[in-house]
Amino acid sequence: SPLTVIICRFDLEKREWKLWNSAGIMPAPRSSAQAVLMPNGKQLLMFGGEFGTSKENKFLHFSDTWIYDFASHSWRSLSLKEHPSGRSGHRMILVQDRWIV
């Protein structure tokens, strides 16, 4: 099956998972990325993650940053001059206006 970026959300009232479709440009498929809810509650900030080959003999660690907008179901890449090195399995938190990896 082709690789794709899938976002699922859990409906607390119905107690079920639902797929959220995305439109336009999306981040490359990955695992072990981290994401935090932005203070506005309307966007998700995602950083890093990894892509491994099917034989798991090569891994690519991402250092890119993306924002997912829940209202438009769209991704936007952030072009940052400075950013942490590529990584996966890390932890991330947003404290007021500071993003800590």
C-alpha positions in Angstrom: 0.0 0.0 0.0 1.2 3.5 -0.7 2.6 5.6 2.2 0.4 8.5 3.3 0.0 10.9 6.2 -3.1 10.0 8.2 -4.5 11.9 11.2 -7.0 10.2 13.4 -9.0 11.8 16.2 -10.8 10.1 19.1 -14.4 11.2 19.7 -14.8 11.2 23.5 -18.6 11.1 23.4 -18.9 8.3 20.8 -15.7 6.6 22.0 -14.5 5.9 18.5 -11.6 6.8 16.2 -12.3 8.8 13.1 -10.0 9.6 10.1 -9.4 13.3 9.3 -8.6 13.9 5.6 -5.9 16.3 4.7 -5.7 18.5 1.6 -2.8 20.0 -0.3 0.9 19.7 0.6 1.6 17.3 3.4 4.6 16.3 5.4 6.4 13.1 4.3 5.2 9.9 6.0 7.0 9.3 9.3 6.9 7.7 12.7 8.0 8.8 16.1 7.4 12.5 15.4 6.1 14.8 18.2 3.2 17.2 18.0 1.7 19.8 20.4 -1.6 21.6 20.4 -1.1 25.3 19.8 -2.4 27.7 22.4 -5.3 28.8 20.1 -6.6 25.2 20.2 -7.1 25.3 16.4 -3.7 24.0 15.2 -1.2 21.3 15.8 2.6 21.9 15.6 4.6 18.9 14.5 8.4 18.4 14.6 10.8 15.7 13.6 10.2 12.0 13.2 11.8 9.3 11.2 11.3 7.3 8.0 12.7 3.8 7.8 13.1 1.6 4.8 10.9 -1.6 4.6 14.0 -3.7 5.5 14.7 -1.2 8.4 18.4 -0.9 7.3 18.3 2.9 6.7 16.6 5.6 8.6 16.0 9.3 7.8 15.5 11.7 10.8 13.5 14.7 9.9 14.2 18.2 11.2 11.2 19.9 9.6 8.3 21.7 11.4 4.7 21.6 10.2 1.4 23.1 11.3 -1.9 21.3 10.8 -5.0 23.5 10.8 -8.1 21.7 12.1 -10.6 24.0 10.4 -9.1 23.7 6.9 -7.7 20.2 7.3 -4.5 21.5 5.7 -0.8 21.3 6.5 1.7 24.2 6.2 5.5 23.8 6.4 7.4 26.4 8.5 10.7 27.5 7.0 12.9 28.2 10.0 16.4 29.5 9.9 17.3 27.7 13.1 15.9 24.4 14.4 17.0 21.4 16.4 18.8 18.6 14.6 16.7 15.8 13.0 15.4 13.4 15.6 12.7 10.9 16.5 11.3 9.5 19.7 11.9 12.9 21.4 9.5 14.8 23.6 8.1 18.2 23.0 6.1 20.7 25.0 4.7 24.2 24.3 5.0 26.6 27.3 3.3 29.9 26.7 5.1 31.1 23.5 8.2 28.8 23.9 8.5 25.4 22.2 10.8 23.0 24.1 12.2 19.9 22.4 
